[in-house]
């Protein structure tokens, strides 16, 4: 079994997402980092031809906000052949994370404070689980958002695919 190097990315660290099917590159940053839990990731609504973020990338709106991820996104693996890349720079003004809820088993936890949340009015179906994909599902999710299309798992081919509407 291949072990994944723990990156311990700091809040504000920028990364690039090689979009699937050679569709370009997206850029994002670590909005929140919690040892043992992973990261909340924000991704800008911009596609570039190469892995160098444009000068005004931070002025772009977010296409993906608070994606719960871990170091596996940045590690090459059989089912993640084009890992995300840490860029070695930080955003100047990260959007503050006030509350970020997710589920661990039957508990709801606020990733910012680390406290369990007992509010029965919270819609559990709308919250992410602390389960991370072991493949490139998030790369397809990001590509689909940035390219304004969908994605789905093709059971017969045993892989994800972008789903574009016929014109």
C-alpha positions as CSV (number, residue, x, y, z in Angstrom):
1,X,0.0,0.0,0.0
2,X,1.3,3.4,-1.0
3,X,1.6,5.9,1.8
4,X,0.6,9.5,1.3
5,X,3.0,12.2,2.5
6,X,1.3,14.5,4.9
7,X,1.5,18.1,3.5
8,X,0.1,20.1,6.4
9,X,-0.9,22.9,4.1
10,X,-1.3,26.2,5.7
11,X,-4.4,28.4,5.3
12,X,-4.1,30.6,2.2
13,X,-1.7,28.1,0.4
14,X,-2.5,28.2,-3.3
15,X,-2.8,25.2,-5.6
16,X,-3.6,24.4,-9.2
17,X,-6.1,21.7,-10.4
18,X,-5.2,20.1,-13.7
19,X,-8.6,19.7,-15.2
20,X,-9.6,16.4,-16.6
21,X,-9.5,15.6,-20.3
22,X,-6.8,18.2,-20.7
23,X,-9.4,21.0,-20.3
24,X,-7.0,23.5,-18.7
25,X,-6.1,24.4,-15.2
26,X,-8.1,25.7,-12.2
27,X,-6.7,27.5,-9.2
28,X,-7.7,27.6,-5.5
29,X,-6.5,28.0,-2.0
30,X,-6.8,26.4,1.4
31,X,-9.5,28.2,3.3
32,X,-9.1,26.2,6.5
33,X,-6.6,23.6,7.6
34,X,-7.2,21.2,10.5
35,X,-4.7,18.5,11.3
36,X,-6.3,15.1,11.2
37,X,-9.5,16.4,9.5
38,X,-8.1,17.8,6.3
39,X,-8.8,21.0,4.5
40,X,-11.6,23.2,3.3
41,X,-10.7,24.3,-0.2
42,X,-12.0,27.2,-2.3
43,X,-11.5,27.2,-6.1
44,X,-11.7,30.3,-8.3
45,X,-14.1,30.5,-11.3
46,X,-11.4,30.6,-13.9
47,X,-9.8,28.2,-16.4
48,X,-6.3,28.9,-17.7
49,X,-4.3,27.2,-20.5
50,X,-1.3,26.5,-18.2
51,X,-0.5,26.0,-14.5
52,X,0.5,29.6,-13.8
53,X,-2.3,31.6,-12.1
54,X,-3.1,34.9,-13.8
55,X,-2.2,38.0,-11.8
56,X,-5.8,38.9,-11.1
57,X,-6.9,35.4,-10.0
58,X,-7.9,36.5,-6.5
59,X,-10.5,38.9,-8.0
60,X,-12.4,36.1,-9.6
61,X,-15.5,34.7,-7.8
62,X,-15.4,31.2,-6.3
63,X,-16.8,28.3,-8.3
64,X,-16.3,25.9,-5.5
65,X,-16.5,26.9,-1.8
66,X,-15.5,24.8,1.2
67,X,-14.7,21.5,-0.5
68,X,-13.7,19.1,2.2
69,X,-10.5,17.4,1.0
70,X,-7.2,15.9,2.2
71,X,-3.6,15.3,1.1
72,X,-4.7,12.5,-1.2
73,X,-5.8,15.2,-3.8
74,X,-2.1,16.1,-4.1
75,X,-0.7,12.6,-4.4
76,X,-0.3,10.6,-7.6
77,X,-2.1,7.3,-7.5
78,X,-3.5,4.7,-9.9
79,X,-7.0,6.3,-9.6
80,X,-5.6,9.9,-9.4
81,X,-3.1,10.1,-12.3
82,X,-2.9,13.9,-12.4
83,X,-2.7,15.2,-8.8
84,X,-3.4,18.7,-7.7
85,X,-0.2,20.8,-7.3
86,X,0.8,23.1,-4.5
87,X,2.0,26.4,-6.0
88,X,4.4,27.7,-3.3
89,X,2.5,31.0,-2.8
90,X,-0.4,32.3,-0.7
91,X,-3.5,34.3,-1.5
92,X,-3.4,37.9,-0.3
93,X,-6.9,37.9,1.2
94,X,-8.6,34.6,1.9
95,X,-12.3,34.7,2.5
96,X,-12.8,34.0,6.3
97,X,-14.5,30.7,7.2
98,X,-17.1,31.4,9.9
99,X,-18.8,28.1,10.1
100,X,-18.1,24.9,8.3
101,X,-20.2,21.9,9.3
102,X,-19.6,18.3,8.2
103,X,-20.5,14.8,9.5
104,X,-18.4,12.2,11.2
105,X,-20.6,9.2,11.6
106,X,-23.8,10.4,13.3
107,X,-22.1,13.6,14.7
108,X,-22.2,17.0,13.2
109,X,-18.9,18.9,13.8
110,X,-17.9,22.5,13.1
111,X,-14.5,22.4,11.4
112,X,-13.7,25.9,12.6
113,X,-14.2,25.4,16.3
114,X,-13.8,21.6,16.4
115,X,-17.0,21.4,18.5
116,X,-19.9,19.0,18.0
117,X,-23.1,20.8,16.9
118,X,-26.3,19.5,18.4
119,X,-28.8,21.6,16.4
120,X,-31.6,19.3,15.3
121,X,-32.8,21.8,12.6
122,X,-29.6,21.2,10.5
123,X,-30.3,19.3,7.3
124,X,-27.8,16.4,7.5
125,X,-28.3,15.6,3.8
126,X,-26.8,19.0,2.9
127,X,-23.6,18.4,4.8
128,X,-20.4,16.7,3.6
129,X,-19.2,13.5,5.3
130,X,-15.7,13.1,6.5
131,X,-15.0,10.7,3.7
132,X,-12.5,11.5,1.0
133,X,-12.5,10.0,-2.5
134,X,-9.8,7.6,-3.2
135,X,-9.8,8.5,-6.9
136,X,-10.1,11.6,-9.0
137,X,-13.8,12.3,-8.3
138,X,-13.0,15.8,-7.0
139,X,-11.0,16.6,-10.1
140,X,-14.1,15.8,-12.2
141,X,-16.3,17.8,-9.8
142,X,-14.0,20.9,-10.2
143,X,-13.8,20.5,-13.9
144,X,-17.5,20.2,-14.2
145,X,-18.1,23.4,-12.2
146,X,-15.5,25.3,-14.2
147,X,-16.6,24.0,-17.6
148,X,-20.3,24.4,-16.8
149,X,-21.2,20.8,-17.3
150,X,-21.9,17.7,-15.2
151,X,-20.0,14.6,-14.4
152,X,-21.0,11.0,-13.6
153,X,-19.5,7.7,-12.9
154,X,-19.6,5.3,-15.9
155,X,-20.1,1.9,-14.3
156,X,-19.2,0.0,-17.5
157,X,-16.0,1.9,-18.0
158,X,-15.3,2.1,-14.3
159,X,-14.4,5.8,-14.4
160,X,-15.8,9.3,-14.1
161,X,-16.7,11.2,-17.2
162,X,-17.7,14.8,-18.0
163,X,-21.3,15.0,-19.2
164,X,-22.0,17.8,-21.6
165,X,-25.4,18.7,-23.0
166,X,-25.9,18.1,-26.7
167,X,-26.3,21.4,-28.6
